[in-house]
Amino acid sequence: MLSNRDIMERMKHFQVSGLSMAIIENGKLSRVEEFGLCEEGGSSPINHQTMFNACSISKFVTALIVLKLVEQSIVDLDEDVNDKLISWKVPSCHLTSIHKVTLRKLLSHQSGIQDPDHSFGDYDSSQGVPTMLDLLEGKTAYCPEPAMISNVPGTAFHYSDTGYCVIQQVIEDVTSKTFPKVAQELIFKPLGMKYSSYICEMWGENEINFACGHNKYGNVIDNKYCIYPYPSAAGLWSTASDLAQLTIEILDASQDRGKLGISQNTINEIITSQGWVANVRGLMFEC
């Protein structure tokens, strides 16, 4: 285990202004430590309430929401998502006549949906916060092309933020609630994740407990914060200790003792999927 002195030296070497670290031992959160500052050149230290942009670890929360809805028999991993979508439908074509787009395929980035080049950048105040419908219909600069099937679902892996936007639309359509509200009710509250939220814009007083974004040279990025206005794909802001609770929940659920009520069988149904494994590994590393 690195000493605090070693960690500070590595931070200096890689020009990292601040970090938070959570350590899980024997399935329990054993230690949380914070180092450095929220902003290079600033005076606010990282503390246990400082929230970082979790970026694509957001997909892990989205997957847990889906598994919870599976347990409640609200959705099925292998049904055609168009059977549940109300606000928008996956465009039908000859490729979907071979295999349908399902939640299992969307979760594992094998739905046949590919992201347009240079899409899903960070928040642009001139564009505002897009709706999922506008994103899926290609009506915003964030995703300038409508979602479409590029290859037979289930036959190829293409990492896709668009696919997770489809999942968000499914979740909102079947629950008649906003995605952040569903995440709060089904995941954050039961797991005691007090410092996790979806932020699409920042305003003055809200900035105090958020870590700024920095480039690879250690300089604060333009507009200070890297915000992605697509909650299900990349919009989560959280702390190391809160993210650790997600890992612990999967460890516990795999033994039928999780707090969310997701069974071992349901976990086993999805845990070997290519995209799911990538997200689990990323979560454990970032925690």
Phi and psi restraints in degrees (value plus and minus 20) as a CYANA .aco file:
   2 LEU   PHI     -86.3   -46.3
   2 LEU   PSI     123.5   163.5
   3 SER   PHI     -99.1   -59.1
   3 SER   PSI     142.8   182.8
   4 ASN   PHI     -78.0   -38.0
   4 ASN   PSI     -55.0   -15.0
   5 ARG   PHI     -84.7   -44.7
   5 ARG   PSI     -62.2   -22.2
   6 ASP   PHI     -83.6   -43.6
   6 ASP   PSI     -61.1   -21.1
   7 ILE   PHI     -83.5   -43.5
   7 ILE   PSI     -64.7   -24.7
   8 MET   PHI     -83.4   -43.4
   8 MET   PSI     -56.6   -16.6
   9 GLU   PHI     -86.2   -46.2
   9 GLU   PSI     -61.8   -21.8
  10 ARG   PHI     -86.3   -46.3
  10 ARG   PSI     -58.9   -18.9
  11 MET   PHI     -80.0   -40.0
  11 MET   PSI     -63.9   -23.9
  12 LYS   PHI     -84.4   -44.4
  12 LYS   PSI     -62.9   -22.9
  13 HIS   PHI     -82.0   -42.0
  13 HIS   PSI     -62.0   -22.0
  14 PHE   PHI    -115.6   -75.6
  14 PHE   PSI     -12.9    27.1
  15 GLN   PHI      38.5    78.5
  15 GLN   PSI      27.0    67.0
  16 VAL   PHI    -118.9   -78.9
  16 VAL   PSI     101.6   141.6
  17 SER   PHI     -96.3   -56.3
  17 SER   PSI     -56.1   -16.1
  18 GLY   PHI    -179.7  -139.7
  18 GLY   PSI     133.3   173.3
  19 LEU   PHI    -174.3  -134.3
  19 LEU   PSI     140.7   180.7
  20 SER   PHI    -149.1  -109.1
  20 SER   PSI     119.6   159.6
  21 MET   PHI    -151.3  -111.3
  21 MET   PSI     109.7   149.7
  22 ALA   PHI    -137.2   -97.2
  22 ALA   PSI     115.3   155.3
  23 ILE   PHI    -137.3   -97.3
  23 ILE   PSI     107.1   147.1
  24 ILE   PHI    -126.1   -86.1
  24 ILE   PSI     107.1   147.1
  25 GLU   PHI    -150.3  -110.3
  25 GLU   PSI     109.8   149.8
  26 ASN   PHI      33.7    73.7
  26 ASN   PSI      19.4    59.4
  27 GLY   PHI      56.0    96.0
  27 GLY   PSI      -9.4    30.6
  28 LYS   PHI    -147.5  -107.5
  28 LYS   PSI     130.7   170.7
  29 LEU   PHI     -95.0   -55.0
  29 LEU   PSI      92.3   132.3
  30 SER   PHI    -121.6   -81.6
  30 SER   PSI     -43.6    -3.6
  31 ARG   PHI    -181.6  -141.6
  31 ARG   PSI     121.2   161.2
  32 VAL   PHI    -154.0  -114.0
  32 VAL   PSI     109.5   149.5
  33 GLU   PHI    -153.3  -113.3
  33 GLU   PSI     128.7   168.7
  34 GLU   PHI    -143.6  -103.6
  34 GLU   PSI     127.0   167.0
  35 PHE   PHI    -159.6  -119.6
  35 PHE   PSI     122.7   162.7
  36 GLY   PHI      59.3    99.3
  36 GLY   PSI    -178.9  -138.9
  37 LEU   PHI    -138.4   -98.4
  37 LEU   PSI     136.7   176.7
  38 CYS   PHI     -87.9   -47.9
  38 CYS   PSI     -47.0    -7.0
  39 GLU   PHI    -165.6  -125.6
  39 GLU   PSI     110.7   150.7
  40 GLU   PHI     -76.5   -36.5
  40 GLU   PSI     106.8   146.8
  41 GLY   PHI      64.4   104.4
  41 GLY   PSI     -23.6    16.4
  42 GLY   PHI    -109.8   -69.8
  42 GLY   PSI    -187.5  -147.5
  43 SER   PHI    -147.0  -107.0
  43 SER   PSI     -23.9    16.1
  44 SER   PHI    -107.5   -67.5
  44 SER   PSI      95.6   135.6
  45 PRO   PHI     -96.3   -56.3
  45 PRO   PSI     132.4   172.4
  46 ILE   PHI     -84.6   -44.6
  46 ILE   PSI     112.4   152.4
  47 ASN   PHI    -151.5  -111.5
  47 ASN   PSI    -197.8  -157.8
  48 HIS   PHI     -88.3   -48.3
  48 HIS   PSI     -32.3     7.7
  49 GLN   PHI    -119.4   -79.4
  49 GLN   PSI     -23.9    16.1
  50 THR   PHI     -88.2   -48.2
  50 THR   PSI     104.6   144.6
  51 MET   PHI    -118.8   -78.8
  51 MET   PSI     116.0   156.0
  52 PHE   PHI    -131.2   -91.2
  52 PHE   PSI     132.3   172.3
  53 ASN   PHI     -89.1   -49.1
  53 ASN   PSI      98.3   138.3
  54 ALA   PHI    -104.8   -64.8
  54 ALA   PSI     -29.2    10.8
  55 CYS   PHI      31.6    71.6
  55 CYS   PSI    -146.5  -106.5
  56 SER   PHI     -94.5   -54.5
  56 SER   PSI     -25.6    14.4
  57 ILE   PHI     -84.2   -44.2
  57 ILE   PSI     -36.3     3.7
  58 SER   PHI     -74.7   -34.7
  58 SER   PSI     -53.4   -13.4
  59 LYS   PHI     -83.1   -43.1
  59 LYS   PSI     -48.0    -8.0
  60 PHE   PHI     -85.2   -45.2
  60 PHE   PSI     -63.3   -23.3
  61 VAL   PHI     -83.5   -43.5
  61 VAL   PSI     -63.0   -23.0
  62 THR   PHI     -77.2   -37.2
  62 THR   PSI     -63.7   -23.7
  63 ALA   PHI     -83.0   -43.0
  63 ALA   PSI     -60.6   -20.6
  64 LEU   PHI     -84.6   -44.6
  64 LEU   PSI     -57.5   -17.5
  65 ILE   PHI     -80.7   -40.7
  65 ILE   PSI     -65.0   -25.0
  66 VAL   PHI     -80.0   -40.0
  66 VAL   PSI     -65.5   -25.5
  67 LEU   PHI     -83.4   -43.4
  67 LEU   PSI     -56.1   -16.1
  68 LYS   PHI     -85.1   -45.1
  68 LYS   PSI     -61.3   -21.3
  69 LEU   PHI     -88.5   -48.5
  69 LEU   PSI     -49.8    -9.8
  70 VAL   PHI     -84.3   -44.3
  70 VAL   PSI     -65.2   -25.2
  71 GLU   PHI     -80.2   -40.2
  71 GLU   PSI     -52.3   -12.3
  72 GLN   PHI    -106.6   -66.6
  72 GLN   PSI     -16.1    23.9
  73 SER   PHI      40.1    80.1
  73 SER   PSI       7.6    47.6
  74 ILE   PHI    -105.7   -65.7
  74 ILE   PSI     -54.9   -14.9
  75 VAL   PHI    -152.9  -112.9
  75 VAL   PSI     146.8   186.8
  76 ASP   PHI    -148.9  -108.9
  76 ASP   PSI     118.2   158.2
  77 LEU   PHI     -81.9   -41.9
  77 LEU   PSI     -46.9    -6.9
  78 ASP   PHI    -133.2   -93.2
  78 ASP   PSI      -8.4    31.6
  79 GLU   PHI    -107.4   -67.4
  79 GLU   PSI     136.6   176.6
  80 ASP   PHI     -82.4   -42.4
  80 ASP   PSI     102.1   142.1
  81 VAL   PHI     -83.0   -43.0
  81 VAL   PSI     -43.5    -3.5
  82 ASN   PHI     -84.7   -44.7
  82 ASN   PSI     -38.5     1.5
  83 ASP   PHI     -90.3   -50.3
  83 ASP   PSI     -41.4    -1.4
  84 LYS   PHI    -129.1   -89.1
  84 LYS   PSI     -45.0    -5.0
  85 LEU   PHI     -89.0   -49.0
  85 LEU   PSI     115.9   155.9
  86 ILE   PHI    -136.7   -96.7
  86 ILE   PSI     -68.5   -28.5
  87 SER   PHI     -93.1   -53.1
  87 SER   PSI     -43.1    -3.1
  88 TRP   PHI    -177.9  -137.9
  88 TRP   PSI     134.0   174.0
  89 LYS   PHI    -146.5  -106.5
  89 LYS   PSI     124.5   164.5
  90 VAL   PHI     -83.2   -43.2
  90 VAL   PSI     105.6   145.6
  91 PRO   PHI     -79.2   -39.2
  91 PRO   PSI     110.0   150.0
  92 SER   PHI     -99.3   -59.3
  92 SER   PSI     124.3   164.3
  93 CYS   PHI    -177.9  -137.9
  93 CYS   PSI    -198.6  -158.6
  94 HIS   PHI     -83.4   -43.4
  94 HIS   PSI     -45.2    -5.2
  95 LEU   PHI     -91.6   -51.6
  95 LEU   PSI     -58.0   -18.0
  96 THR   PHI     -98.0   -58.0
  96 THR   PSI     -32.2     7.8
  97 SER   PHI     -95.7   -55.7
  97 SER   PSI     -37.8     2.2
  98 ILE   PHI    -105.4   -65.4
  98 ILE   PSI     -71.8   -31.8
  99 HIS   PHI    -159.7  -119.7
  99 HIS   PSI     119.5   159.5
 100 LYS   PHI    -102.8   -62.8
 100 LYS   PSI     139.0   179.0
 101 VAL   PHI    -102.1   -62.1
 101 VAL   PSI     104.4   144.4
 102 THR   PHI    -143.3  -103.3
 102 THR   PSI     146.4   186.4
 103 LEU   PHI     -83.1   -43.1
 103 LEU   PSI     -56.8   -16.8
 104 ARG   PHI     -80.0   -40.0
 104 ARG   PSI     -64.1   -24.1
 105 LYS   PHI     -89.4   -49.4
 105 LYS   PSI     -57.8   -17.8
 106 LEU   PHI     -85.4   -45.4
 106 LEU   PSI     -64.4   -24.4
 107 LEU   PHI     -81.6   -41.6
 107 LEU   PSI     -54.9   -14.9
 108 SER   PHI    -119.0   -79.0
 108 SER   PSI      -6.0    34.0
 109 HIS   PHI      38.8    78.8
 109 HIS   PSI      18.3    58.3
 110 GLN   PHI    -147.8  -107.8
 110 GLN   PSI      12.1    52.1
 111 SER   PHI    -104.9   -64.9
 111 SER   PSI     -32.1     7.9
 112 GLY   PHI      72.0   112.0
 112 GLY   PSI     -22.4    17.6
 113 ILE   PHI    -114.1   -74.1
 113 ILE   PSI     109.6   149.6
 114 GLN   PHI    -137.9   -97.9
 114 GLN   PSI     126.4   166.4
 115 ASP   PHI     -96.6   -56.6
 115 ASP   PSI     119.8   159.8
 116 PRO   PHI     -83.2   -43.2
 116 PRO   PSI     134.7   174.7
 117 ASP   PHI     -79.2   -39.2
 117 ASP   PSI     121.2   161.2
 118 HIS   PHI      40.0    80.0
 118 HIS   PSI      10.5    50.5
 119 SER   PHI    -119.7   -79.7
 119 SER   PSI     148.6   188.6
 120 PHE   PHI      39.4    79.4
 120 PHE   PSI      29.1    69.1
 121 GLY   PHI     -99.5   -59.5
 121 GLY   PSI    -195.0  -155.0
 122 ASP   PHI    -100.3   -60.3
 122 ASP   PSI     154.6   194.6
 123 TYR   PHI     -78.8   -38.8
 123 TYR   PSI     113.8   153.8
 124 ASP   PHI    -140.6  -100.6
 124 ASP   PSI      94.6   134.6
 125 SER   PHI     -80.9   -40.9
 125 SER   PSI     -48.0    -8.0
 126 SER   PHI     -91.4   -51.4
 126 SER   PSI     -43.2    -3.2
 127 GLN   PHI    -113.7   -73.7
 127 GLN   PSI     -47.5    -7.5
 128 GLY   PHI      55.5    95.5
 128 GLY   PSI    -188.3  -148.3
 129 VAL   PHI    -113.2   -73.2
 129 VAL   PSI      99.8   139.8
 130 PRO   PHI    -100.0   -60.0
 130 PRO   PSI     135.7   175.7
 131 THR   PHI    -105.6   -65.6
 131 THR   PSI     137.8   177.8
 132 MET   PHI     -81.1   -41.1
 132 MET   PSI     -55.6   -15.6
 133 LEU   PHI     -82.8   -42.8
 133 LEU   PSI     -65.0   -25.0
 134 ASP   PHI     -84.2   -44.2
 134 ASP   PSI     -58.8   -18.8
 135 LEU   PHI     -82.7   -42.7
 135 LEU   PSI     -68.4   -28.4
 136 LEU   PHI     -89.1   -49.1
 136 LEU   PSI     -45.1    -5.1
 137 GLU   PHI    -111.8   -71.8
 137 GLU   PSI     -18.0    22.0
 138 GLY   PHI      50.4    90.4
 138 GLY   PSI      11.5    51.5
 139 LYS   PHI    -117.7   -77.7
 139 LYS   PSI     -11.5    28.5
 140 THR   PHI    -149.2  -109.2
 140 THR   PSI     140.2   180.2
 141 ALA   PHI     -88.6   -48.6
 141 ALA   PSI     -40.2    -0.2
 142 TYR   PHI     -84.6   -44.6
 142 TYR   PSI     -56.1   -16.1
 143 CYS   PHI    -165.2  -125.2
 143 CYS   PSI      69.6   109.6
 144 PRO   PHI     -97.5   -57.5
 144 PRO   PSI     -19.5    20.5
 145 GLU   PHI    -145.9  -105.9
 145 GLU   PSI     124.3   164.3
 146 PRO   PHI     -86.3   -46.3
 146 PRO   PSI     128.5   168.5
 147 ALA   PHI     -83.7   -43.7
 147 ALA   PSI     113.7   153.7
 148 MET   PHI    -170.3  -130.3
 148 MET   PSI     142.4   182.4
 149 ILE   PHI    -109.0   -69.0
 149 ILE   PSI     103.7   143.7
 150 SER   PHI    -122.2   -82.2
 150 SER   PSI     -42.1    -2.1
 151 ASN   PHI    -170.0  -130.0
 151 ASN   PSI     148.6   188.6
 152 VAL   PHI     -79.7   -39.7
 152 VAL   PSI     103.8   143.8
 153 PRO   PHI     -72.4   -32.4
 153 PRO   PSI     112.8   152.8
 154 GLY   PHI      71.2   111.2
 154 GLY   PSI     -19.0    21.0
 155 THR   PHI    -128.4   -88.4
 155 THR   PSI     -30.5     9.5
 156 ALA   PHI    -173.1  -133.1
 156 ALA   PSI     132.5   172.5
 157 PHE   PHI    -118.7   -78.7
 157 PHE   PSI     103.4   143.4
 158 HIS   PHI    -157.9  -117.9
 158 HIS   PSI      90.6   130.6
 159 TYR   PHI     -78.6   -38.6
 159 TYR   PSI     103.8   143.8
 160 SER   PHI    -158.7  -118.7
 160 SER   PSI      93.6   133.6
 161 ASP   PHI     -89.0   -49.0
 161 ASP   PSI     -55.0   -15.0
 162 THR   PHI     -76.9   -36.9
 162 THR   PSI     -62.2   -22.2
 163 GLY   PHI     -79.1   -39.1
 163 GLY   PSI     -58.5   -18.5
 164 TYR   PHI     -95.0   -55.0
 164 TYR   PSI     -44.7    -4.7
 165 CYS   PHI     -87.8   -47.8
 165 CYS   PSI     -55.4   -15.4
 166 VAL   PHI     -82.1   -42.1
 166 VAL   PSI     -64.0   -24.0
 167 ILE   PHI     -80.1   -40.1
 167 ILE   PSI     -62.9   -22.9
 168 GLN   PHI     -79.6   -39.6
 168 GLN   PSI     -61.9   -21.9
 169 GLN   PHI     -84.4   -44.4
 169 GLN   PSI     -57.9   -17.9
 170 VAL   PHI     -80.2   -40.2
 170 VAL   PSI     -69.0   -29.0
 171 ILE   PHI     -79.4   -39.4
 171 ILE   PSI     -65.0   -25.0
 172 GLU   PHI     -88.7   -48.7
 172 GLU   PSI     -55.6   -15.6
 173 ASP   PHI     -90.3   -50.3
 173 ASP   PSI     -59.1   -19.1
 174 VAL   PHI    -100.5   -60.5
 174 VAL   PSI     -41.4    -1.4
 175 THR   PHI    -122.9   -82.9
 175 THR   PSI     -36.7     3.3
 176 SER   PHI      37.6    77.6
 176 SER   PSI      12.8    52.8
 177 LYS   PHI    -153.5  -113.5
 177 LYS   PSI     140.3   180.3
 178 THR   PHI     -90.4   -50.4
 178 THR   PSI     132.2   172.2
 179 PHE   PHI     -77.9   -37.9
 179 PHE   PSI     -67.1   -27.1
 180 PRO   PHI     -77.5   -37.5
 180 PRO   PSI     -57.0   -17.0
 181 LYS   PHI     -87.0   -47.0
 181 LYS   PSI     -61.1   -21.1
 182 VAL   PHI     -82.8   -42.8
 182 VAL   PSI     -63.8   -23.8
 183 ALA   PHI     -81.4   -41.4
 183 ALA   PSI     -60.4   -20.4
 184 GLN   PHI     -83.8   -43.8
 184 GLN   PSI     -64.7   -24.7
 185 GLU   PHI     -93.3   -53.3
 185 GLU   PSI     -62.0   -22.0
 186 LEU   PHI    -112.2   -72.2
 186 LEU   PSI     -45.6    -5.6
 187 ILE   PHI    -141.6  -101.6
 187 ILE   PSI     -80.3   -40.3
 188 PHE   PHI     -83.5   -43.5
 188 PHE   PSI     -68.3   -28.3
 189 LYS   PHI     -85.5   -45.5
 189 LYS   PSI     -69.3   -29.3
 190 PRO   PHI     -81.3   -41.3
 190 PRO   PSI     -52.0   -12.0
 191 LEU   PHI    -112.6   -72.6
 191 LEU   PSI     -18.2    21.8
 192 GLY   PHI      47.8    87.8
 192 GLY   PSI      10.9    50.9
 193 MET   PHI    -106.1   -66.1
 193 MET   PSI      64.1   104.1
 194 LYS   PHI     -96.1   -56.1
 194 LYS   PSI     -41.0    -1.0
 195 TYR   PHI    -138.8   -98.8
 195 TYR   PSI      28.2    68.2
 196 SER   PHI    -150.7  -110.7
 196 SER   PSI     114.8   154.8
 197 SER   PHI    -181.6  -141.6
 197 SER   PSI     146.8   186.8
 198 TYR   PHI    -129.9   -89.9
 198 TYR   PSI      97.7   137.7
 199 ILE   PHI    -137.7   -97.7
 199 ILE   PSI     103.4   143.4
 200 CYS   PHI    -123.6   -83.6
 200 CYS   PSI     -40.4    -0.4
 201 GLU   PHI    -166.9  -126.9
 201 GLU   PSI     139.1   179.1
 202 MET   PHI    -138.1   -98.1
 202 MET   PSI     121.5   161.5
 203 TRP   PHI    -152.7  -112.7
 203 TRP   PSI     123.5   163.5
 204 GLY   PHI     -25.5    14.5
 204 GLY   PSI    -102.2   -62.2
 205 GLU   PHI     -87.6   -47.6
 205 GLU   PSI     -37.6     2.4
 206 ASN   PHI     -96.9   -56.9
 206 ASN   PSI     -31.0     9.0
 207 GLU   PHI    -102.5   -62.5
 207 GLU   PSI     -31.5     8.5
 208 ILE   PHI     -81.2   -41.2
 208 ILE   PSI     -54.4   -14.4
 209 ASN   PHI    -131.5   -91.5
 209 ASN   PSI      10.7    50.7
 210 PHE   PHI    -138.0   -98.0
 210 PHE   PSI     114.5   154.5
 211 ALA   PHI     -97.9   -57.9
 211 ALA   PSI     115.9   155.9
 212 CYS   PHI     -93.2   -53.2
 212 CYS   PSI     137.5   177.5
 213 GLY   PHI    -104.2   -64.2
 213 GLY   PSI     123.4   163.4
 214 HIS   PHI    -151.2  -111.2
 214 HIS   PSI     127.5   167.5
 215 ASN   PHI    -104.3   -64.3
 215 ASN   PSI    -197.8  -157.8
 216 LYS   PHI     -87.2   -47.2
 216 LYS   PSI     -33.0     7.0
 217 TYR   PHI    -114.7   -74.7
 217 TYR   PSI     -17.5    22.5
 218 GLY   PHI      65.3   105.3
 218 GLY   PSI      -9.9    30.1
 219 ASN   PHI    -113.4   -73.4
 219 ASN   PSI     123.3   163.3
 220 VAL   PHI     -84.5   -44.5
 220 VAL   PSI     114.9   154.9
 221 ILE   PHI     -93.1   -53.1
 221 ILE   PSI     143.8   183.8
 222 ASP   PHI     -78.0   -38.0
 222 ASP   PSI     120.6   160.6
 223 ASN   PHI      47.9    87.9
 223 ASN   PSI     -15.8    24.2
 224 LYS   PHI      52.4    92.4
 224 LYS   PSI     -57.7   -17.7
 225 TYR   PHI    -141.5  -101.5
 225 TYR   PSI     118.2   158.2
 226 CYS   PHI    -115.4   -75.4
 226 CYS   PSI      79.3   119.3
 227 ILE   PHI    -132.4   -92.4
 227 ILE   PSI     109.9   149.9
 228 TYR   PHI    -132.3   -92.3
 228 TYR   PSI      95.4   135.4
 229 PRO   PHI    -103.4   -63.4
 229 PRO   PSI      20.7    60.7
 230 TYR   PHI    -152.1  -112.1
 230 TYR   PSI      68.0   108.0
 231 PRO   PHI     -69.4   -29.4
 231 PRO   PSI     -68.8   -28.8
 232 SER   PHI     -88.1   -48.1
 232 SER   PSI     -50.4   -10.4
 233 ALA   PHI    -111.8   -71.8
 233 ALA   PSI     -58.8   -18.8
 234 ALA   PHI    -178.8  -138.8
 234 ALA   PSI      -7.2    32.8
 235 GLY   PHI    -110.2   -70.2
 235 GLY   PSI     -21.6    18.4
 236 LEU   PHI     -92.5   -52.5
 236 LEU   PSI     115.9   155.9
 237 TRP   PHI    -136.6   -96.6
 237 TRP   PSI     113.6   153.6
 238 SER   PHI    -178.5  -138.5
 238 SER   PSI     157.5   197.5
 239 THR   PHI    -130.7   -90.7
 239 THR   PSI     144.0   184.0
 240 ALA   PHI     -81.3   -41.3
 240 ALA   PSI     -61.2   -21.2
 241 SER   PHI     -88.3   -48.3
 241 SER   PSI     -56.3   -16.3
 242 ASP   PHI     -86.5   -46.5
 242 ASP   PSI     -63.6   -23.6
 243 LEU   PHI     -83.4   -43.4
 243 LEU   PSI     -53.7   -13.7
 244 ALA   PHI     -81.5   -41.5
 244 ALA   PSI     -52.2   -12.2
 245 GLN   PHI     -83.2   -43.2
 245 GLN   PSI     -51.8   -11.8
 246 LEU   PHI     -86.0   -46.0
 246 LEU   PSI     -63.9   -23.9
 247 THR   PHI     -83.3   -43.3
 247 THR   PSI     -64.7   -24.7
 248 ILE   PHI     -81.6   -41.6
 248 ILE   PSI     -58.6   -18.6
 249 GLU   PHI     -82.4   -42.4
 249 GLU   PSI     -61.0   -21.0
 250 ILE   PHI     -86.1   -46.1
 250 ILE   PSI     -61.5   -21.5
 251 LEU   PHI     -80.5   -40.5
 251 LEU   PSI     -63.2   -23.2
 252 ASP   PHI     -91.1   -51.1
 252 ASP   PSI     -62.2   -22.2
 253 ALA   PHI     -83.1   -43.1
 253 ALA   PSI     -50.8   -10.8
 254 SER   PHI     -87.6   -47.6
 254 SER   PSI     -31.1     8.9
 255 GLN   PHI    -138.1   -98.1
 255 GLN   PSI      -0.7    39.3
 256 ASP   PHI      39.7    79.7
 256 ASP   PSI      17.4    57.4
 257 ARG   PHI    -156.3  -116.3
 257 ARG   PSI       4.7    44.7
 258 GLY   PHI     -95.0   -55.0
 258 GLY   PSI     139.1   179.1
 259 LYS   PHI     -97.5   -57.5
 259 LYS   PSI     -41.6    -1.6
 260 LEU   PHI    -105.8   -65.8
 260 LEU   PSI     -30.2     9.8
 261 GLY   PHI      58.4    98.4
 261 GLY   PSI      -2.6    37.4
 262 ILE   PHI    -104.4   -64.4
 262 ILE   PSI     104.9   144.9
 263 SER   PHI     -99.4   -59.4
 263 SER   PSI     141.2   181.2
 264 GLN   PHI     -77.7   -37.7
 264 GLN   PSI     -60.5   -20.5
 265 ASN   PHI     -82.6   -42.6
 265 ASN   PSI     -61.0   -21.0
 266 THR   PHI     -87.1   -47.1
 266 THR   PSI     -61.1   -21.1
 267 ILE   PHI     -79.8   -39.8
 267 ILE   PSI     -66.0   -26.0
 268 ASN   PHI     -84.3   -44.3
 268 ASN   PSI     -47.5    -7.5
 269 GLU   PHI     -82.0   -42.0
 269 GLU   PSI     -51.2   -11.2
 270 ILE   PHI    -140.2  -100.2
 270 ILE   PSI     -38.7     1.3
 271 ILE   PHI     -86.6   -46.6
 271 ILE   PSI     -40.8    -0.8
 272 THR   PHI    -109.8   -69.8
 272 THR   PSI     -22.6    17.4
 273 SER   PHI     -85.1   -45.1
 273 SER   PSI     123.5   163.5
 274 GLN   PHI     -76.5   -36.5
 274 GLN   PSI     -70.1   -30.1
 275 GLY   PHI     -88.0   -48.0
 275 GLY   PSI     -57.1   -17.1
 276 TRP   PHI     -82.1   -42.1
 276 TRP   PSI     -65.5   -25.5
 277 VAL   PHI     -80.9   -40.9
 277 VAL   PSI     -61.3   -21.3
 278 ALA   PHI     -80.3   -40.3
 278 ALA   PSI     -61.7   -21.7
 279 ASN   PHI     -90.5   -50.5
 279 ASN   PSI     -57.4   -17.4
 280 VAL   PHI     -84.0   -44.0
 280 VAL   PSI     -66.1   -26.1
 281 ARG   PHI     -81.8   -41.8
 281 ARG   PSI     -61.4   -21.4
 282 GLY   PHI     -84.6   -44.6
 282 GLY   PSI     -60.5   -20.5
 283 LEU   PHI     -83.0   -43.0
 283 LEU   PSI     -66.1   -26.1
 284 MET   PHI     -84.9   -44.9
 284 MET   PSI     -55.4   -15.4
 285 PHE   PHI     -88.8   -48.8
 285 PHE   PSI     -65.5   -25.5
 286 GLU   PHI     -91.9   -51.9
 286 GLU   PSI     -47.1    -7.1
